[in-house]
Every structure is written in structure tokens, then in C-alpha cells.
Amino acid sequence: MTAFNAWRVHAVEVDGKKKTEARFDSVTLEDLDSGATENNEVVIKAAWSDINYKDALAISGAGRIMRKFPCVAGIDVAGTVVSTNDSRFSEGQEVLVTGCNLGEAVDGGYAEYVKVAGEAVIALPEGISTREAMAIGTAGFTAALAVHRMQQNAQTPEMGPIAVTGPTGGVGGLAVNMLSKLGFEVHAITGKPDQDGYLKTLGAMEIVNRNELELAKRPLEKVKWGGVVDNLGGELLSSLIAETCDGGNVASIGLAASHSLETTVMPFILRGVNLLGINSVNVPLPVRMRVWERLATDLRPDQLDQMVAREVPLAELDKVMSEYVQGTVTGRTLVKI
Ligand SMILES: NC(=O)c1ccc[n+]([C@@H]2O[C@H](COP(=O)([O-])OP(=O)(O)OC[C@H]3O[C@@H](n4cnc5c(N)ncnc54)[C@H](OP(=O)(O)O)[C@@H]3O)[C@@H](O)[C@H]2O)c1
């Protein structure tokens, strides 16, 4: 196969300091590391990718995401299989990949062709296009995994409202949409209260201005929430844990505000609150398949079109990354390949 384009992140040294730098390189399949072993390699002609917070950190150099250099960025991709020696897949089949170390430890989705191990690949669920799969992407998969885990842990709408933080972002917005579709009352805690119309369209019942929110001061406060989907970490997460009801589930997904968490054991031992760690990268294949099955059926976001704020061509994706790093983005960005 001839050369094609890919966004690769390189390790560079500037004034004696180690940094990363993203470049739009011409590469060949031989340049790519798939992480595949014998008989499980799948080559995908990419149609769509998307932008997640982690991708922005990698491309902008604001965070160290890659564990090998150079590394093609992009943690998600959807497209068509062009060749494979993995008997589970066939040429011409539409597939998707999210997480699975793509764009971190193996070459990722911001390329015209992507080479991956079969274990990372999910056959495109019926009724979902490759474009819709990437409108969902890691953001939607992570939101769905959180909802799935909360429900497995007996979360019901009767327990009270679910607080969702970072709701104008990808994970938060998709969580709002899925939870409201399932009949939960969703309160969106946002730093962008002017986006109330958008958040209500997604299904939020109440919009809470994060900057005016009074944070819990004691280990246990008056119960406000049946459960929580948190993308921010830090003192807001501590506060929400102290306000969660008996047996409620708090899904910890992100660190957009802080990686720290100060809490006490009181909510856990006196209210039986469950803190659920959500990691979308290394999810066993049967769970990944189940979550995508749900994403195509009862968890299918019904406001995907409203959530897709824009499409950017592969060559220009670097132009929008700073908005993610600054937290000013609303909705999802698709990358057209
Ligand atoms: N655990 C996992 O496997 C997993 C998977 C995907 C993502 N994540 C993490 O989940 C978080 C959200 O990811 P995403 O892709 O949805 O990101 P995103 O689209 O960039 O959205 C993040 C949202 O968080 C809020 N925010 C951003 N910066 C902030 C800051 N400094 N302080 C307070 N709030 C801030 C903003 O929402 P408002 O203005 O509405 O408050 C923003 O829209 C990130 O931390 C990401 O790394 C984790």
C-alpha cells in the first residue's frame, strides 16, 4: 500500500526540555504498530474519528498521553476492514474501535488507515452508521459504561436525581441524554449556565451553575442526589459524595478540574454510597460488546445530531484542540477522514 496521512506525536527536546510535538506525517502500514499477535491483525480504512479531552491533551502537548514515540494520535476510529488475518472479521465489514490503548500505546485513529489487534475491534452494531459511532465514541462509551455499572449496582430513578458534572462536554452530555432517556431526573452541574437550552434539549431537568454551588462542608450533608456521574474530580466530587443517598452510586470518570479527591469514609460506611471507578480503555471484550449493544438500543442517545457541534477534516483537527484543553467546548466534534 502506498503512503497515507496520519497525525503523529513525536518526542522532541526544546532547550534541553523533553516535550511532545504533533505533525501531519506521511506514513505506510509498515510504520504502524498494531499491538497484534499472529492471526489477529485488522487493517481499517478510516471513515470517521472524533475528539476527546485525551486527544486534545495529546495533540496540543498539554498532557503526556503517549507511551511510545512516535505514535499516531486518536483514541477512536470507525471505518471498513480492508484486510485481515483475523477469522472474526472480513473485508468490507464496518467496524469501530474505542480506547484499547489506541493513540496511547499503539498507533491510533487519526490516520487514513489504522492497523489494530482484533480484540480491540467491535463490529458496527446494527442501525448505527460509522458517523454515529464516532459521534458516540469513547465519550459515549464511557457514559454508557458508567450508567451500565450504576444500574448493575441497583441505581433506580426512585432513589433521586442524578448529578452530572461537565455536562456540556462529550461524556457529560451523552450521560445526561442516556440517563434522561432511562427515566432518571438529571441535574446538570455546569460552568456554562448560558448553555441551559442545549442541556435541556439533551434531557436535563435542572441546570445548576457550578460557580454558584455551595459545597458540602461536613463529611455527610443533607441528601440531594440519588447518584452522580462525575467528570471533574476535586472538591466538587467530594461534595457530591457527601450528599448522595443511601446505596447511591457515584461514577468517577474524569479529572477535568482536578485529579485529587479528599473525602472521609462516612458516606461509605454510614450511607453505603458506592464509588464506581470507570475506565474505558481496558474493558474486557464481552463487556465492551454488551455496552455497544446497549448503545444501539436502550442507551442509544436520541439527541446525537444536536450534540455534534461540528465536523473537521483530518488535516485541520489541530485547530480546535485548544478549546478542549481550556474547557470551553460544547458538544462533540467529528473528524472526517
Ligand atoms: N475514565 C475514562 O475512561 C474516561 C473516558 C473519557 C473521558 N474521561 C475524562 O472525562 C472528562 C471529560 O471528558 P470529555 O471527553 O467529555 O471532555 P470535554 O468534552 O472536553 O468536556 C469536559 C467538560 O468538563 C468541564 N470542564 C472542563 N475543564 C474544566 C475545568 N478546568 N474545571 C471545571 N470543569 C471543567 C466543561 O463542562 P461544563 O462547562 O459544562 O462544566 C467541559 O465541557 C475528562 O477529564 C476526560 O479525561 C475519562
The ligand as an SDF file (V2000), in Angstrom:
LIG
                    3D

 48 52  0  0  0  0  0  0  0  0999 V2000
  -12.2610    7.2430   32.7370 N   0  0  0  0  0  0  0  0  0  0  0  0
  -12.2510    7.1640   31.4200 C   0  0  0  0  0  0  0  0  0  0  0  0
  -12.0660    6.0990   30.8300 O   0  0  0  0  0  0  0  0  0  0  0  0
  -12.5180    8.4050   30.6290 C   0  0  0  0  0  0  0  0  0  0  0  0
  -13.0140    8.3340   29.3100 C   0  0  0  0  0  0  0  0  0  0  0  0
  -13.3000    9.5350   28.6400 C   0  0  0  0  0  0  0  0  0  0  0  0
  -13.0750   10.7440   29.2770 C   0  0  0  0  0  0  0  0  0  0  0  0
  -12.5580   10.7650   30.5310 N   0  0  0  0  0  0  0  0  0  0  0  0
  -12.3290   12.0240   31.2490 C   0  0  0  0  0  0  0  0  0  0  0  0
  -13.6020   12.6000   31.4750 O   0  0  0  0  0  0  0  0  0  0  0  0
  -13.5060   14.0200   31.4200 C   0  0  0  0  0  0  0  0  0  0  0  0
  -14.4810   14.5510   30.3580 C   0  0  0  0  0  0  0  0  0  0  0  0
  -14.0590   14.1010   29.0790 O   0  0  0  0  0  0  0  0  0  0  0  0
  -14.7480   14.6740   27.7400 P   0  0  0  0  0  0  0  0  0  0  0  0
  -14.1260   13.9850   26.5920 O   0  0  0  0  0  0  0  0  0  0  0  0
  -16.2190   14.7010   27.9080 O   0  0  0  0  0  0  0  0  0  0  0  0
  -14.1920   16.1800   27.7940 O   0  0  0  0  0  0  0  0  0  0  0  0
  -14.7840   17.5070   27.1610 P   0  0  0  0  0  0  0  0  0  0  0  0
  -15.6930   17.1830   26.0200 O   0  0  0  0  0  0  0  0  0  0  0  0
  -13.6250   18.3840   26.9670 O   0  0  0  0  0  0  0  0  0  0  0  0
  -15.7130   18.0910   28.3500 O   0  0  0  0  0  0  0  0  0  0  0  0
  -15.2230   18.3760   29.6180 C   0  0  0  0  0  0  0  0  0  0  0  0
  -16.2200   19.3080   30.3330 C   0  0  0  0  0  0  0  0  0  0  0  0
  -15.7840   19.4560   31.6840 O   0  0  0  0  0  0  0  0  0  0  0  0
  -15.9660   20.8030   32.1060 C   0  0  0  0  0  0  0  0  0  0  0  0
  -14.6110   21.3520   32.3680 N   0  0  0  0  0  0  0  0  0  0  0  0
  -13.5700   21.4100   31.5300 C   0  0  0  0  0  0  0  0  0  0  0  0
  -12.4900   21.9510   32.1050 N   0  0  0  0  0  0  0  0  0  0  0  0
  -12.8450   22.2180   33.3610 C   0  0  0  0  0  0  0  0  0  0  0  0
  -12.1740   22.7650   34.4680 C   0  0  0  0  0  0  0  0  0  0  0  0
  -10.8960   23.1680   34.4180 N   0  0  0  0  0  0  0  0  0  0  0  0
  -12.8320   22.8990   35.6300 N   0  0  0  0  0  0  0  0  0  0  0  0
  -14.0960   22.5050   35.7140 C   0  0  0  0  0  0  0  0  0  0  0  0
  -14.8010   21.9610   34.6860 N   0  0  0  0  0  0  0  0  0  0  0  0
  -14.1820   21.8190   33.5280 C   0  0  0  0  0  0  0  0  0  0  0  0
  -16.6840   21.5220   30.9830 C   0  0  0  0  0  0  0  0  0  0  0  0
  -18.0750   21.3140   31.1980 O   0  0  0  0  0  0  0  0  0  0  0  0
  -19.0570   22.4170   31.8590 P   0  0  0  0  0  0  0  0  0  0  0  0
  -18.5750   23.7430   31.3590 O   0  0  0  0  0  0  0  0  0  0  0  0
  -20.4080   22.0480   31.3960 O   0  0  0  0  0  0  0  0  0  0  0  0
  -18.9000   22.3000   33.3380 O   0  0  0  0  0  0  0  0  0  0  0  0
  -16.2530   20.7210   29.7670 C   0  0  0  0  0  0  0  0  0  0  0  0
  -17.1600   20.8680   28.7060 O   0  0  0  0  0  0  0  0  0  0  0  0
  -12.0420   14.3360   31.1430 C   0  0  0  0  0  0  0  0  0  0  0  0
  -11.3830   14.5430   32.3630 O   0  0  0  0  0  0  0  0  0  0  0  0
  -11.5290   13.0500   30.4890 C   0  0  0  0  0  0  0  0  0  0  0  0
  -10.1570   12.8880   30.6450 O   0  0  0  0  0  0  0  0  0  0  0  0
  -12.2590    9.6200   31.2110 C   0  0  0  0  0  0  0  0  0  0  0  0
  1  2  1  0
  2  3  2  0
  2  4  1  0
  4  5  1  0
  4 48  2  0
  5  6  2  0
  6  7  1  0
  7  8  2  0
  8  9  1  0
  8 48  1  0
  9 10  1  0
  9 46  1  0
 10 11  1  0
 11 12  1  0
 11 44  1  0
 12 13  1  0
 13 14  1  0
 14 15  2  0
 14 16  1  0
 14 17  1  0
 17 18  1  0
 18 19  2  0
 18 20  1  0
 18 21  1  0
 21 22  1  0
 22 23  1  0
 23 24  1  0
 23 42  1  0
 24 25  1  0
 25 26  1  0
 25 36  1  0
 26 27  1  0
 26 35  1  0
 27 28  2  0
 28 29  1  0
 29 30  1  0
 29 35  2  0
 30 31  1  0
 30 32  2  0
 32 33  1  0
 33 34  2  0
 34 35  1  0
 36 37  1  0
 36 42  1  0
 37 38  1  0
 38 39  2  0
 38 40  1  0
 38 41  1  0
 42 43  1  0
 44 45  1  0
 44 46  1  0
 46 47  1  0
M  CHG  2   8   1  16  -1
M  END
$$$$
